[in-house]
Amino acid sequence: MIFEPNGYHALIITRSDMPKFASGNRASGTADENKSVVLGTVVYFGTYQVNEADGTYTVQVDGTTFPN
């Protein structure tokens, strides 16, 4: 997770054993290759605020790879 001083954050989680695309081009991945990426990755980003008084932070998700 990355917190920038300007109030933006990003979280990126990927499987460590993510298979490579046989073609070397993600735009021409097979159904199985694309499924592996979707099931093995989650990303979200947005803004955050810190509450120094109680030692917490709150994130606002502006975009994600899982839109639900």
PQR file of N, CA, C, O and H, with PARSE charges and radii, in Angstrom:
ATOM      1  N   MET A   1       0.850  -1.162   0.000 -0.4000 1.5000
ATOM      2  CA  MET A   1       0.000   0.000   0.000 -0.0000 2.0000
ATOM      3  C   MET A   1       0.896   1.224   0.000  0.5500 1.7000
ATOM      4  O   MET A   1       1.888   1.286   0.725 -0.5500 1.4000
ATOM      5  N   ILE A   2       0.535   2.189  -0.817 -0.4000 1.5000
ATOM      6  CA  ILE A   2       1.303   3.415  -0.960 -0.0000 2.0000
ATOM      7  C   ILE A   2       0.450   4.582  -0.480  0.5500 1.7000
ATOM      8  O   ILE A   2      -0.696   4.743  -0.901 -0.5500 1.4000
ATOM      9  H   ILE A   2      -0.272   2.139  -1.407  0.4000 1.0000
ATOM     10  N   PHE A   3       1.018   5.389   0.399 -0.4000 1.5000
ATOM     11  CA  PHE A   3       0.380   6.625   0.842 -0.0000 2.0000
ATOM     12  C   PHE A   3       1.263   7.785   0.410  0.5500 1.7000
ATOM     13  O   PHE A   3       2.417   7.877   0.829 -0.5500 1.4000
ATOM     14  H   PHE A   3       1.949   5.259   0.741  0.4000 1.0000
ATOM     15  N   GLU A   4       0.739   8.657  -0.413 -0.4000 1.5000
ATOM     16  CA  GLU A   4       1.473   9.831  -0.869 -0.0000 2.0000
ATOM     17  C   GLU A   4       1.178  11.008   0.058  0.5500 1.7000
ATOM     18  O   GLU A   4       0.089  11.077   0.628 -0.5500 1.4000
ATOM     19  H   GLU A   4      -0.199   8.581  -0.754  0.4000 1.0000
ATOM     20  N   PRO A   5       2.113  11.926   0.219 -0.5600 1.5000
ATOM     21  CA  PRO A   5       1.888  13.066   1.098  0.2800 2.0000
ATOM     22  C   PRO A   5       0.758  13.996   0.623  0.5500 1.7000
ATOM     23  O   PRO A   5       0.259  14.808   1.403 -0.5500 1.4000
ATOM     24  N   ASN A   6       0.357  13.880  -0.642 -0.4000 1.5000
ATOM     25  CA  ASN A   6      -0.700  14.736  -1.173 -0.0000 2.0000
ATOM     26  C   ASN A   6      -2.102  14.190  -0.898  0.5500 1.7000
ATOM     27  O   ASN A   6      -3.087  14.745  -1.387 -0.5500 1.4000
ATOM     28  H   ASN A   6       0.763  13.221  -1.275  0.4000 1.0000
ATOM     29  N   GLY A   7      -2.203  13.097  -0.113 -0.4000 1.5000
ATOM     30  CA  GLY A   7      -3.501  12.564   0.270 -0.0000 2.0000
ATOM     31  C   GLY A   7      -4.037  11.451  -0.605  0.5500 1.7000
ATOM     32  O   GLY A   7      -5.193  11.054  -0.453 -0.5500 1.4000
ATOM     33  H   GLY A   7      -1.403  12.647   0.285  0.4000 1.0000
ATOM     34  N   TYR A   8      -3.220  10.934  -1.525 -0.4000 1.5000
ATOM     35  CA  TYR A   8      -3.657   9.832  -2.381 -0.0000 2.0000
ATOM     36  C   TYR A   8      -3.010   8.525  -1.932  0.5500 1.7000
ATOM     37  O   TYR A   8      -1.908   8.514  -1.381 -0.5500 1.4000
ATOM     38  H   TYR A   8      -2.282  11.257  -1.648  0.4000 1.0000
ATOM     39  N   HIS A   9      -3.720   7.427  -2.180 -0.4000 1.5000
ATOM     40  CA  HIS A   9      -3.205   6.107  -1.822 -0.0000 2.0000
ATOM     41  C   HIS A   9      -3.485   5.119  -2.946  0.5500 1.7000
ATOM     42  O   HIS A   9      -4.336   5.358  -3.803 -0.5500 1.4000
ATOM     43  H   HIS A   9      -4.615   7.437  -2.627  0.4000 1.0000
ATOM     44  N   ALA A  10      -2.768   4.023  -2.931 -0.4000 1.5000
ATOM     45  CA  ALA A  10      -3.013   2.917  -3.856 -0.0000 2.0000
ATOM     46  C   ALA A  10      -2.634   1.619  -3.156  0.5500 1.7000
ATOM     47  O   ALA A  10      -1.661   1.557  -2.405 -0.5500 1.4000
ATOM     48  H   ALA A  10      -2.077   3.829  -2.235  0.4000 1.0000
ATOM     49  N   LEU A  11      -3.426   0.587  -3.420 -0.4000 1.5000
ATOM     50  CA  LEU A  11      -3.149  -0.748  -2.887 -0.0000 2.0000
ATOM     51  C   LEU A  11      -3.116  -1.702  -4.068  0.5500 1.7000
ATOM     52  O   LEU A  11      -4.027  -1.705  -4.896 -0.5500 1.4000
ATOM     53  H   LEU A  11      -4.217   0.638  -4.030  0.4000 1.0000
ATOM     54  N   ILE A  12      -2.075  -2.507  -4.145 -0.4000 1.5000
ATOM     55  CA  ILE A  12      -1.917  -3.480  -5.219 -0.0000 2.0000
ATOM     56  C   ILE A  12      -1.560  -4.813  -4.592  0.5500 1.7000
ATOM     57  O   ILE A  12      -0.558  -4.933  -3.887 -0.5500 1.4000
ATOM     58  H   ILE A  12      -1.335  -2.505  -3.472  0.4000 1.0000
ATOM     59  N   ILE A  13      -2.396  -5.823  -4.857 -0.4000 1.5000
ATOM     60  CA  ILE A  13      -2.124  -7.170  -4.357 -0.0000 2.0000
ATOM     61  C   ILE A  13      -2.151  -8.124  -5.554  0.5500 1.7000
ATOM     62  O   ILE A  13      -3.136  -8.179  -6.290 -0.5500 1.4000
ATOM     63  H   ILE A  13      -3.210  -5.725  -5.430  0.4000 1.0000
ATOM     64  N   THR A  14      -1.073  -8.865  -5.738 -0.4000 1.5000
ATOM     65  CA  THR A  14      -1.024  -9.859  -6.804 -0.0000 2.0000
ATOM     66  C   THR A  14      -0.444 -11.163  -6.265  0.5500 1.7000
ATOM     67  O   THR A  14       0.358 -11.185  -5.332 -0.5500 1.4000
ATOM     68  H   THR A  14      -0.272  -8.820  -5.140  0.4000 1.0000
ATOM     69  N   ARG A  15      -0.881 -12.232  -6.887 -0.4000 1.5000
ATOM     70  CA  ARG A  15      -0.308 -13.530  -6.540 -0.0000 2.0000
ATOM     71  C   ARG A  15       1.172 -13.530  -6.919  0.5500 1.7000
ATOM     72  O   ARG A  15       1.562 -12.950  -7.933 -0.5500 1.4000
ATOM     73  H   ARG A  15      -1.533 -12.215  -7.646  0.4000 1.0000
ATOM     74  N   SER A  16       1.979 -14.178  -6.106 -0.4000 1.5000
ATOM     75  CA  SER A  16       3.410 -14.239  -6.408 -0.0000 2.0000
ATOM     76  C   SER A  16       3.714 -15.209  -7.539  0.5500 1.7000
ATOM     77  O   SER A  16       4.783 -15.137  -8.146 -0.5500 1.4000
ATOM     78  H   SER A  16       1.662 -14.650  -5.283  0.4000 1.0000
ATOM     79  N   ASP A  17       2.785 -16.116  -7.827 -0.4000 1.5000
ATOM     80  CA  ASP A  17       3.009 -17.111  -8.881 -0.0000 2.0000
ATOM     81  C   ASP A  17       2.159 -16.839 -10.119  0.5500 1.7000
ATOM     82  O   ASP A  17       1.728 -17.774 -10.793 -0.5500 1.4000
ATOM     83  H   ASP A  17       1.917 -16.175  -7.334  0.4000 1.0000
ATOM     84  N   MET A  18       1.917 -15.573 -10.420 -0.4000 1.5000
ATOM     85  CA  MET A  18       1.102 -15.204 -11.572 -0.0000 2.0000
ATOM     86  C   MET A  18       1.741 -15.731 -12.851  0.5500 1.7000
ATOM     87  O   MET A  18       2.906 -15.441 -13.121 -0.5500 1.4000
ATOM     88  H   MET A  18       2.267 -14.813  -9.873  0.4000 1.0000
ATOM     89  N   PRO A  19       0.993 -16.505 -13.644 -0.5600 1.5000
ATOM     90  CA  PRO A  19       1.579 -17.042 -14.882  0.2800 2.0000
ATOM     91  C   PRO A  19       1.770 -15.949 -15.926  0.5500 1.7000
ATOM     92  O   PRO A  19       1.025 -14.970 -15.962 -0.5500 1.4000
ATOM     93  N   LYS A  20       2.767 -16.127 -16.764 -0.4000 1.5000
ATOM     94  CA  LYS A  20       3.039 -15.160 -17.828 -0.0000 2.0000
ATOM     95  C   LYS A  20       2.136 -15.435 -19.026  0.5500 1.7000
ATOM     96  O   LYS A  20       1.688 -16.563 -19.234 -0.5500 1.4000
ATOM     97  H   LYS A  20       3.373 -16.922 -16.735  0.4000 1.0000
ATOM     98  N   PHE A  21       1.874 -14.389 -19.812 -0.4000 1.5000
ATOM     99  CA  PHE A  21       1.104 -14.534 -21.043 -0.0000 2.0000
ATOM    100  C   PHE A  21       2.002 -15.155 -22.107  0.5500 1.7000
ATOM    101  O   PHE A  21       3.107 -14.670 -22.350 -0.5500 1.4000
ATOM    102  H   PHE A  21       2.238 -13.472 -19.643  0.4000 1.0000
ATOM    103  N   ALA A  22       1.536 -16.215 -22.734 -0.4000 1.5000
ATOM    104  CA  ALA A  22       2.338 -16.923 -23.733 -0.0000 2.0000
ATOM    105  C   ALA A  22       2.732 -16.005 -24.886  0.5500 1.7000
ATOM    106  O   ALA A  22       3.841 -16.109 -25.408 -0.5500 1.4000
ATOM    107  H   ALA A  22       0.639 -16.609 -22.537  0.4000 1.0000
ATOM    108  N   SER A  23       1.837 -15.112 -25.284 -0.4000 1.5000
ATOM    109  CA  SER A  23       2.103 -14.219 -26.417 -0.0000 2.0000
ATOM    110  C   SER A  23       3.035 -13.066 -26.047  0.5500 1.7000
ATOM    111  O   SER A  23       3.606 -12.417 -26.924 -0.5500 1.4000
ATOM    112  H   SER A  23       0.935 -15.028 -24.859  0.4000 1.0000
ATOM    113  N   GLY A  24       3.186 -12.814 -24.742 -0.4000 1.5000
ATOM    114  CA  GLY A  24       3.961 -11.663 -24.308 -0.0000 2.0000
ATOM    115  C   GLY A  24       3.186 -10.359 -24.421  0.5500 1.7000
ATOM    116  O   GLY A  24       3.742  -9.284 -24.192 -0.5500 1.4000
ATOM    117  H   GLY A  24       2.722 -13.341 -24.029  0.4000 1.0000
ATOM    118  N   ASN A  25       1.897 -10.445 -24.774 -0.4000 1.5000
ATOM    119  CA  ASN A  25       1.053  -9.265 -24.969 -0.0000 2.0000
ATOM    120  C   ASN A  25      -0.246  -9.474 -24.205  0.5500 1.7000
ATOM    121  O   ASN A  25      -1.024 -10.362 -24.551 -0.5500 1.4000
ATOM    122  H   ASN A  25       1.446 -11.318 -24.960  0.4000 1.0000
ATOM    123  N   ARG A  26      -0.496  -8.676 -23.175 -0.4000 1.5000
ATOM    124  CA  ARG A  26      -1.692  -8.879 -22.363 -0.0000 2.0000
ATOM    125  C   ARG A  26      -2.978  -8.597 -23.125  0.5500 1.7000
ATOM    126  O   ARG A  26      -4.039  -9.085 -22.737 -0.5500 1.4000
ATOM    127  H   ARG A  26       0.137  -7.954 -22.894  0.4000 1.0000
ATOM    128  N   ALA A  27      -2.907  -7.827 -24.190 -0.4000 1.5000
ATOM    129  CA  ALA A  27      -4.100  -7.526 -24.989 -0.0000 2.0000
ATOM    130  C   ALA A  27      -4.558  -8.724 -25.814  0.5500 1.7000
ATOM    131  O   ALA A  27      -5.680  -8.730 -26.321 -0.5500 1.4000
ATOM    132  H   ALA A  27      -2.044  -7.430 -24.506  0.4000 1.0000
ATOM    133  N   SER A  28      -3.709  -9.731 -25.954 -0.4000 1.5000
ATOM    134  CA  SER A  28      -4.098 -10.913 -26.727 -0.0000 2.0000
ATOM    135  C   SER A  28      -4.040 -12.173 -25.862  0.5500 1.7000
ATOM    136  O   SER A  28      -3.754 -13.265 -26.354 -0.5500 1.4000
ATOM    137  H   SER A  28      -2.798  -9.726 -25.542  0.4000 1.0000
ATOM    138  N   GLY A  29      -4.316 -12.008 -24.571 -0.4000 1.5000
ATOM    139  CA  GLY A  29      -4.303 -13.149 -23.658 -0.0000 2.0000
ATOM    140  C   GLY A  29      -5.437 -14.121 -23.925  0.5500 1.7000
ATOM    141  O   GLY A  29      -6.494 -13.739 -24.429 -0.5500 1.4000
ATOM    142  H   GLY A  29      -4.549 -11.121 -24.171  0.4000 1.0000
ATOM    143  N   THR A  30      -5.209 -15.370 -23.586 -0.4000 1.5000
ATOM    144  CA  THR A  30      -6.259 -16.381 -23.707 -0.0000 2.0000
ATOM    145  C   THR A  30      -7.266 -16.203 -22.568  0.5500 1.7000
ATOM    146  O   THR A  30      -7.024 -15.453 -21.623 -0.5500 1.4000
ATOM    147  H   THR A  30      -4.351 -15.680 -23.177  0.4000 1.0000
ATOM    148  N   ALA A  31      -8.380 -16.893 -22.672 -0.4000 1.5000
ATOM    149  CA  ALA A  31      -9.389 -16.831 -21.609 -0.0000 2.0000
ATOM    150  C   ALA A  31      -8.794 -17.290 -20.278  0.5500 1.7000
ATOM    151  O   ALA A  31      -9.060 -16.685 -19.239 -0.5500 1.4000
ATOM    152  H   ALA A  31      -8.577 -17.503 -23.441  0.4000 1.0000
ATOM    153  N   ASP A  32      -8.003 -18.342 -20.303 -0.4000 1.5000
ATOM    154  CA  ASP A  32      -7.394 -18.838 -19.060 -0.0000 2.0000
ATOM    155  C   ASP A  32      -6.372 -17.865 -18.496  0.5500 1.7000
ATOM    156  O   ASP A  32      -6.298 -17.682 -17.281 -0.5500 1.4000
ATOM    157  H   ASP A  32      -7.787 -18.833 -21.147  0.4000 1.0000
ATOM    158  N   GLU A  33      -5.577 -17.234 -19.366 -0.4000 1.5000
ATOM    159  CA  GLU A  33      -4.602 -16.247 -18.899 -0.0000 2.0000
ATOM    160  C   GLU A  33      -5.308 -15.049 -18.271  0.5500 1.7000
ATOM    161  O   GLU A  33      -4.905 -14.577 -17.208 -0.5500 1.4000
ATOM    162  H   GLU A  33      -5.636 -17.383 -20.353  0.4000 1.0000
ATOM    163  N   ASN A  34      -6.352 -14.560 -18.919 -0.4000 1.5000
ATOM    164  CA  ASN A  34      -7.105 -13.428 -18.382 -0.0000 2.0000
ATOM    165  C   ASN A  34      -7.787 -13.784 -17.071  0.5500 1.7000
ATOM    166  O   ASN A  34      -7.836 -12.963 -16.155 -0.5500 1.4000
ATOM    167  H   ASN A  34      -6.680 -14.943 -19.783  0.4000 1.0000
ATOM    168  N   LYS A  35      -8.308 -14.987 -16.970 -0.4000 1.5000
ATOM    169  CA  LYS A  35      -8.948 -15.436 -15.728 -0.0000 2.0000
ATOM    170  C   LYS A  35      -7.924 -15.469 -14.595  0.5500 1.7000
ATOM    171  O   LYS A  35      -8.235 -15.070 -13.473 -0.5500 1.4000
ATOM    172  H   LYS A  35      -8.269 -15.655 -17.714  0.4000 1.0000
ATOM    173  N   SER A  36      -6.720 -15.935 -14.871 -0.4000 1.5000
ATOM    174  CA  SER A  36      -5.675 -15.975 -13.843 -0.0000 2.0000
ATOM    175  C   SER A  36      -5.366 -14.582 -13.311  0.5500 1.7000
ATOM    176  O   SER A  36      -5.161 -14.407 -12.110 -0.5500 1.4000
ATOM    177  H   SER A  36      -6.467 -16.259 -15.782  0.4000 1.0000
ATOM    178  N   VAL A  37      -5.333 -13.597 -14.193 -0.4000 1.5000
ATOM    179  CA  VAL A  37      -5.052 -12.223 -13.768 -0.0000 2.0000
ATOM    180  C   VAL A  37      -6.191 -11.696 -12.896  0.5500 1.7000
ATOM    181  O   VAL A  37      -5.952 -11.104 -11.843 -0.5500 1.4000
ATOM    182  H   VAL A  37      -5.500 -13.739 -15.169  0.4000 1.0000
ATOM    183  N   VAL A  38      -7.427 -11.915 -13.339 -0.4000 1.5000
ATOM    184  CA  VAL A  38      -8.584 -11.416 -12.581 -0.0000 2.0000
ATOM    185  C   VAL A  38      -8.650 -12.076 -11.209  0.5500 1.7000
ATOM    186  O   VAL A  38      -8.923 -11.399 -10.217 -0.5500 1.4000
ATOM    187  H   VAL A  38      -7.621 -12.396 -14.194  0.4000 1.0000
ATOM    188  N   LEU A  39      -8.411 -13.358 -11.134 -0.4000 1.5000
ATOM    189  CA  LEU A  39      -8.489 -14.068  -9.859 -0.0000 2.0000
ATOM    190  C   LEU A  39      -7.268 -13.832  -8.976  0.5500 1.7000
ATOM    191  O   LEU A  39      -7.326 -14.055  -7.767 -0.5500 1.4000
ATOM    192  H   LEU A  39      -8.189 -13.907 -11.940  0.4000 1.0000
ATOM    193  N   GLY A  40      -6.172 -13.384  -9.566 -0.4000 1.5000
ATOM    194  CA  GLY A  40      -4.936 -13.231  -8.798 -0.0000 2.0000
ATOM    195  C   GLY A  40      -4.530 -11.809  -8.493  0.5500 1.7000
ATOM    196  O   GLY A  40      -3.432 -11.578  -7.987 -0.5500 1.4000
ATOM    197  H   GLY A  40      -6.126 -13.203 -10.549  0.4000 1.0000
ATOM    198  N   THR A  41      -5.396 -10.840  -8.791 -0.4000 1.5000
ATOM    199  CA  THR A  41      -5.017  -9.441  -8.619 -0.0000 2.0000
ATOM    200  C   THR A  41      -6.191  -8.625  -8.084  0.5500 1.7000
ATOM    201  O   THR A  41      -7.337  -8.834  -8.482 -0.5500 1.4000
ATOM    202  H   THR A  41      -6.288 -11.027  -9.203  0.4000 1.0000
ATOM    203  N   VAL A  42      -5.899  -7.709  -7.195 -0.4000 1.5000
ATOM    204  CA  VAL A  42      -6.875  -6.690  -6.807 -0.0000 2.0000
ATOM    205  C   VAL A  42      -6.111  -5.382  -6.612  0.5500 1.7000
ATOM    206  O   VAL A  42      -5.031  -5.355  -6.022 -0.5500 1.4000
ATOM    207  H   VAL A  42      -4.968  -7.539  -6.872  0.4000 1.0000
ATOM    208  N   VAL A  43      -6.690  -4.316  -7.115 -0.4000 1.5000
ATOM    209  CA  VAL A  43      -6.092  -2.988  -7.019 -0.0000 2.0000
ATOM    210  C   VAL A  43      -7.179  -2.001  -6.648  0.5500 1.7000
ATOM    211  O   VAL A  43      -8.293  -2.072  -7.168 -0.5500 1.4000
ATOM    212  H   VAL A  43      -7.567  -4.338  -7.595  0.4000 1.0000
ATOM    213  N   TYR A  44      -6.861  -1.079  -5.748 -0.4000 1.5000
ATOM    214  CA  TYR A  44      -7.754   0.056  -5.551 -0.0000 2.0000
ATOM    215  C   TYR A  44      -6.942   1.294  -5.235  0.5500 1.7000
ATOM    216  O   TYR A  44      -5.800   1.216  -4.782 -0.5500 1.4000
ATOM    217  H   TYR A  44      -5.957  -1.022  -5.325  0.4000 1.0000
ATOM    218  N   PHE A  45      -7.563   2.450  -5.488 -0.4000 1.5000
ATOM    219  CA  PHE A  45      -6.872   3.722  -5.280 -0.0000 2.0000
ATOM    220  C   PHE A  45      -7.888   4.786  -4.923  0.5500 1.7000
ATOM    221  O   PHE A  45      -9.087   4.629  -5.154 -0.5500 1.4000
ATOM    222  H   PHE A  45      -8.490   2.514  -5.857  0.4000 1.0000
ATOM    223  N   GLY A  46      -7.391   5.863  -4.359 -0.4000 1.5000
ATOM    224  CA  GLY A  46      -8.254   6.978  -3.992 -0.0000 2.0000
ATOM    225  C   GLY A  46      -7.530   7.941  -3.082  0.5500 1.7000
ATOM    226  O   GLY A  46      -6.332   8.182  -3.229 -0.5500 1.4000
ATOM    227  H   GLY A  46      -6.418   5.990  -4.171  0.4000 1.0000
ATOM    228  N   THR A  47      -8.277   8.489  -2.137 -0.4000 1.5000
ATOM    229  CA  THR A  47      -7.716   9.461  -1.200 -0.0000 2.0000
ATOM    230  C   THR A  47      -7.776   8.896   0.215  0.5500 1.7000
ATOM    231  O   THR A  47      -8.458   7.905   0.475 -0.5500 1.4000
ATOM    232  H   THR A  47      -9.250   8.293  -2.018  0.4000 1.0000
ATOM    233  N   TYR A  48      -7.062   9.534   1.107 -0.4000 1.5000
ATOM    234  CA  TYR A  48      -7.084   9.107   2.512 -0.0000 2.0000
ATOM    235  C   TYR A  48      -6.990  10.320   3.421  0.5500 1.7000
ATOM    236  O   TYR A  48      -6.540  11.394   3.022 -0.5500 1.4000
ATOM    237  H   TYR A  48      -6.508  10.340   0.895  0.4000 1.0000
ATOM    238  N   GLN A  49      -7.429  10.115   4.656 -0.4000 1.5000
ATOM    239  CA  GLN A  49      -7.304  11.133   5.698 -0.0000 2.0000
ATOM    240  C   GLN A  49      -6.766  10.471   6.953  0.5500 1.7000
ATOM    241  O   GLN A  49      -7.129   9.339   7.271 -0.5500 1.4000
ATOM    242  H   GLN A  49      -7.794   9.243   4.981  0.4000 1.0000
ATOM    243  N   VAL A  50      -5.909  11.172   7.657 -0.4000 1.5000
ATOM    244  CA  VAL A  50      -5.320  10.681   8.899 -0.0000 2.0000
ATOM    245  C   VAL A  50      -5.945  11.418  10.080  0.5500 1.7000
ATOM    246  O   VAL A  50      -6.072  12.643  10.064 -0.5500 1.4000
ATOM    247  H   VAL A  50      -5.614  12.092   7.398  0.4000 1.0000
ATOM    248  N   ASN A  51      -6.334  10.660  11.101 -0.4000 1.5000
ATOM    249  CA  ASN A  51      -6.807  11.236  12.354 -0.0000 2.0000
ATOM    250  C   ASN A  51      -5.698  11.016  13.374  0.5500 1.7000
ATOM    251  O   ASN A  51      -5.604   9.948  13.979 -0.5500 1.4000
ATOM    252  H   ASN A  51      -6.231   9.665  11.114  0.4000 1.0000
ATOM    253  N   GLU A  52      -4.878  12.009  13.558 -0.4000 1.5000
ATOM    254  CA  GLU A  52      -3.732  11.860  14.465 -0.0000 2.0000
ATOM    255  C   GLU A  52      -4.171  11.726  15.914  0.5500 1.7000
ATOM    256  O   GLU A  52      -3.461  11.116  16.714 -0.5500 1.4000
ATOM    257  H   GLU A  52      -4.955  12.876  13.066  0.4000 1.0000
ATOM    258  N   ALA A  53      -5.311  12.275  16.267 -0.4000 1.5000
ATOM    259  CA  ALA A  53      -5.787  12.214  17.650 -0.0000 2.0000
ATOM    260  C   ALA A  53      -6.026  10.781  18.109  0.5500 1.7000
ATOM    261  O   ALA A  53      -5.693  10.426  19.240 -0.5500 1.4000
ATOM    262  H   ALA A  53      -5.888  12.770  15.617  0.4000 1.0000
ATOM    263  N   ASP A  54      -6.600   9.958  17.238 -0.4000 1.5000
ATOM    264  CA  ASP A  54      -6.842   8.567  17.661 -0.0000 2.0000
ATOM    265  C   ASP A  54      -5.978   7.554  16.906  0.5500 1.7000
ATOM    266  O   ASP A  54      -6.164   6.348  17.065 -0.5500 1.4000
ATOM    267  H   ASP A  54      -6.870  10.246  16.319  0.4000 1.0000
ATOM    268  N   GLY A  55      -5.041   8.028  16.091 -0.4000 1.5000
ATOM    269  CA  GLY A  55      -4.086   7.142  15.426 -0.0000 2.0000
ATOM    270  C   GLY A  55      -4.696   6.279  14.341  0.5500 1.7000
ATOM    271  O   GLY A  55      -4.247   5.152  14.130 -0.5500 1.4000
ATOM    272  H   GLY A  55      -4.890   9.008  15.962  0.4000 1.0000
ATOM    273  N   THR A  56      -5.722   6.786  13.639 -0.4000 1.5000
ATOM    274  CA  THR A  56      -6.364   6.003  12.579 -0.0000 2.0000
ATOM    275  C   THR A  56      -6.283   6.746  11.254  0.5500 1.7000
ATOM    276  O   THR A  56      -5.965   7.933  11.197 -0.5500 1.4000
ATOM    277  H   THR A  56      -6.087   7.701  13.811  0.4000 1.0000
ATOM    278  N   TYR A  57      -6.582   6.008  10.193 -0.4000 1.5000
ATOM    279  CA  TYR A  57      -6.726   6.638   8.890 -0.0000 2.0000
ATOM    280  C   TYR A  57      -7.952   6.058   8.209  0.5500 1.7000
ATOM    281  O   TYR A  57      -8.375   4.939   8.499 -0.5500 1.4000
ATOM    282  H   TYR A  57      -6.841   5.043  10.239  0.4000 1.0000
ATOM    283  N   THR A  58      -8.511   6.835   7.304 -0.4000 1.5000
ATOM    284  CA  THR A  58      -9.701   6.429   6.552 -0.0000 2.0000
ATOM    285  C   THR A  58      -9.390   6.580   5.078  0.5500 1.7000
ATOM    286  O   THR A  58      -8.854   7.605   4.655 -0.5500 1.4000
ATOM    287  H   THR A  58      -8.167   7.744   7.068  0.4000 1.0000
ATOM    288  N   VAL A  59      -9.723   5.559   4.287 -0.4000 1.5000
ATOM    289  CA  VAL A  59      -9.496   5.634   2.850 -0.0000 2.0000
ATOM    290  C   VAL A  59     -10.823   5.800   2.122  0.5500 1.7000
ATOM    291  O   VAL A  59     -11.848   5.257   2.535 -0.5500 1.4000
ATOM    292  H   VAL A  59     -10.158   4.727   4.631  0.4000 1.0000
ATOM    293  N   GLN A  60     -10.786   6.553   1.043 -0.4000 1.5000
ATOM    294  CA  GLN A  60     -11.903   6.707   0.117 -0.0000 2.0000
ATOM    295  C   GLN A  60     -11.476   6.002  -1.154  0.5500 1.7000
ATOM    296  O   GLN A  60     -10.472   6.381  -1.757 -0.5500 1.4000
ATOM    297  H   GLN A  60      -9.954   6.994   0.707  0.4000 1.0000
ATOM    298  N   VAL A  61     -12.215   4.982  -1.578 -0.4000 1.5000
ATOM    299  CA  VAL A  61     -11.882   4.251  -2.800 -0.0000 2.0000
ATOM    300  C   VAL A  61     -12.534   4.967  -3.981  0.5500 1.7000
ATOM    301  O   VAL A  61     -13.758   5.085  -4.047 -0.5500 1.4000
ATOM    302  H   VAL A  61     -13.030   4.675  -1.088  0.4000 1.0000
ATOM    303  N   ASP A  62     -11.706   5.443  -4.910 -0.4000 1.5000
ATOM    304  CA  ASP A  62     -12.201   6.133  -6.098 -0.0000 2.0000
ATOM    305  C   ASP A  62     -12.246   5.220  -7.312  0.5500 1.7000
ATOM    306  O   ASP A  62     -13.027   5.455  -8.235 -0.5500 1.4000
ATOM    307  H   ASP A  62     -10.712   5.347  -4.856  0.4000 1.0000
ATOM    308  N   GLY A  63     -11.417   4.182  -7.323 -0.4000 1.5000
ATOM    309  CA  GLY A  63     -11.396   3.241  -8.434 -0.0000 2.0000
ATOM    310  C   GLY A  63     -10.806   1.919  -7.990  0.5500 1.7000
ATOM    311  O   GLY A  63     -10.010   1.870  -7.052 -0.5500 1.4000
ATOM    312  H   GLY A  63     -10.783   3.991  -6.574  0.4000 1.0000
ATOM    313  N   THR A  64     -11.200   0.830  -8.672 -0.4000 1.5000
ATOM    314  CA  THR A  64     -10.750  -0.498  -8.293 -0.0000 2.0000
ATOM    315  C   THR A  64     -10.890  -1.460  -9.460  0.5500 1.7000
ATOM    316  O   THR A  64     -11.655  -1.206 -10.390 -0.5500 1.4000
ATOM    317  H   THR A  64     -11.846   0.870  -9.435  0.4000 1.0000
ATOM    318  N   THR A  65     -10.152  -2.567  -9.414 -0.4000 1.5000
ATOM    319  CA  THR A  65     -10.308  -3.604 -10.419 -0.0000 2.0000
ATOM    320  C   THR A  65     -11.486  -4.512 -10.122  0.5500 1.7000
ATOM    321  O   THR A  65     -11.827  -5.369 -10.938 -0.5500 1.4000
ATOM    322  H   THR A  65      -9.530  -2.773  -8.658  0.4000 1.0000
ATOM    323  N   PHE A  66     -12.115  -4.339  -8.962 -0.4000 1.5000
ATOM    324  CA  PHE A  66     -13.322  -5.090  -8.599 -0.0000 2.0000
ATOM    325  C   PHE A  66     -14.419  -4.071  -8.318  0.5500 1.7000
ATOM    326  O   PHE A  66     -14.551  -3.616  -7.182 -0.5500 1.4000
ATOM    327  H   PHE A  66     -11.838  -3.643  -8.299  0.4000 1.0000
ATOM    328  N   PRO A  67     -15.203  -3.706  -9.316 -0.5600 1.5000
ATOM    329  CA  PRO A  67     -16.134  -2.585  -9.169  0.2800 2.0000
ATOM    330  C   PRO A  67     -17.307  -2.809  -8.250  0.5500 1.7000
ATOM    331  O   PRO A  67     -18.044  -1.858  -7.988 -0.5500 1.4000
ATOM    332  N   ASN A  68     -17.526  -3.998  -7.748 -0.4000 1.5000
ATOM    333  CA  ASN A  68     -18.649  -4.238  -6.839 -0.0000 2.0000
ATOM    334  C   ASN A  68     -18.377  -3.595  -5.505  0.5500 1.7000
ATOM    335  O   ASN A  68     -19.204  -3.682  -4.597 -0.5500 1.4000
ATOM    336  H   ASN A  68     -16.927  -4.770  -7.961  0.4000 1.0000
TER
END
